[in-house]
Amino acid sequence: MRIARPVAIAFLLSLAGCQSYTDPDAGRTVGEVTDDASILVRVKGALLADREVSGLRINVEVHQGVVALHGRVKSEAHRLRALGIARDVSGVVEVKDHLETAGEATKEPR
């Protein structure tokens, strides 16, 4: 029992240190970076699992819960579906649309 208490205290202190660490480039804590990575994996997985949307052609970026989708999709319907898939993932705060439909010139983000 005497060893368990110091180990538990050290563990709790290490957790507190993780929350106070910030990513110097982005101003994010380790927890925020981990949350963003989790959201990225779930959004990309959902896009890849969808039979209509070609998830391989869509790049996903996440920063503090804001998801940005980049790439090219076959149609406006596919664009709207990809945006909906991303919005439905738990933890997503906002979805930024940087998708292009086939045959469309580069456009401003929506």
C-alpha positions as CSV (number, residue, x, y, z in Angstrom):
1,M,0.0,0.0,0.0
2,R,2.8,2.4,0.7
3,I,4.1,2.1,-2.9
4,A,0.7,2.5,-4.4
5,R,0.1,6.0,-3.0
6,P,3.3,7.6,-4.4
7,V,2.7,5.9,-7.8
8,A,-0.9,7.3,-7.8
9,I,0.3,10.8,-6.9
10,A,3.0,10.7,-9.6
11,F,0.4,9.5,-12.2
12,L,-2.0,12.4,-11.3
13,L,0.8,14.9,-11.5
14,S,1.7,13.7,-14.9
15,L,-1.8,14.1,-16.1
16,A,-1.9,17.7,-14.8
17,G,1.3,18.3,-16.7
18,C,-0.2,17.0,-19.9
19,Q,-3.1,19.5,-19.6
20,S,-0.8,22.4,-19.1
21,Y,1.4,21.5,-22.1
22,T,0.6,23.5,-25.2
23,D,1.6,22.9,-28.8
24,P,3.8,25.9,-29.4
25,D,2.8,26.2,-33.1
26,A,-1.0,25.9,-32.6
27,G,-1.6,26.8,-29.0
28,R,-3.3,23.5,-28.3
29,T,-2.9,21.2,-25.2
30,V,-2.1,17.6,-25.5
31,G,-5.7,16.8,-24.8
32,E,-6.9,19.0,-27.7
33,V,-4.4,17.4,-30.0
34,T,-5.6,14.0,-29.0
35,D,-9.2,15.0,-29.4
36,D,-8.5,16.4,-32.9
37,A,-6.7,13.2,-33.9
38,S,-9.6,11.1,-32.7
39,I,-12.1,13.3,-34.7
40,L,-9.9,13.0,-37.8
41,V,-9.8,9.2,-37.6
42,R,-13.6,9.0,-37.1
43,V,-14.4,11.5,-39.9
44,K,-12.0,9.8,-42.4
45,G,-13.3,6.3,-41.4
46,A,-16.9,7.4,-42.0
47,L,-16.0,8.9,-45.4
48,L,-14.2,5.7,-46.4
49,A,-17.0,3.5,-45.2
50,D,-19.6,5.4,-47.3
51,R,-20.3,3.7,-50.6
52,E,-21.3,6.8,-52.4
53,V,-18.5,9.2,-51.3
54,S,-15.0,8.5,-52.4
55,G,-13.2,9.0,-49.1
56,L,-9.8,8.4,-50.7
57,R,-10.1,11.7,-52.6
58,I,-11.0,13.8,-49.6
59,N,-8.4,15.1,-47.2
60,V,-9.4,15.9,-43.6
61,E,-7.9,18.4,-41.3
62,V,-9.0,19.1,-37.7
63,H,-8.1,22.0,-35.4
64,Q,-9.9,22.4,-32.1
65,G,-12.9,20.4,-33.3
66,V,-13.2,22.4,-36.6
67,V,-13.0,20.0,-39.6
68,A,-11.9,21.1,-43.0
69,L,-12.6,18.9,-46.0
70,H,-10.3,19.3,-49.1
71,G,-10.4,17.4,-52.3
72,R,-12.6,16.6,-55.3
73,V,-15.9,14.8,-55.4
74,K,-18.0,13.6,-58.3
75,S,-21.1,15.8,-57.8
76,E,-22.8,18.3,-55.7
77,A,-24.8,15.5,-54.1
78,H,-21.5,13.8,-53.1
79,R,-20.2,17.1,-51.7
80,L,-23.3,17.6,-49.5
81,R,-23.1,14.0,-48.4
82,A,-19.5,14.3,-47.4
83,L,-20.2,17.5,-45.4
84,G,-23.1,15.8,-43.7
85,I,-21.0,12.7,-42.8
86,A,-18.4,15.0,-41.2
87,R,-21.0,17.0,-39.3
88,D,-22.5,13.8,-37.8
89,V,-19.3,12.8,-36.1
90,S,-19.3,13.3,-32.4
91,G,-17.0,16.2,-31.3
92,V,-17.2,18.1,-34.5
93,V,-17.8,21.8,-33.8
94,E,-17.9,23.1,-37.4
95,V,-17.2,21.8,-40.9
96,K,-15.4,24.0,-43.5
97,D,-16.1,23.1,-47.1
98,H,-13.0,23.3,-49.4
99,L,-14.4,20.5,-51.7
100,E,-14.6,20.9,-55.5
101,T,-17.0,19.0,-57.7
102,A,-15.7,17.4,-60.9
103,G,-15.4,20.0,-63.6
104,E,-15.6,22.9,-61.3
105,A,-12.9,25.5,-61.1
106,T,-11.2,26.3,-57.8
107,K,-13.5,28.3,-55.6
108,E,-13.6,30.2,-52.4
109,P,-14.3,28.2,-49.2
110,R,-17.9,28.0,-48.1
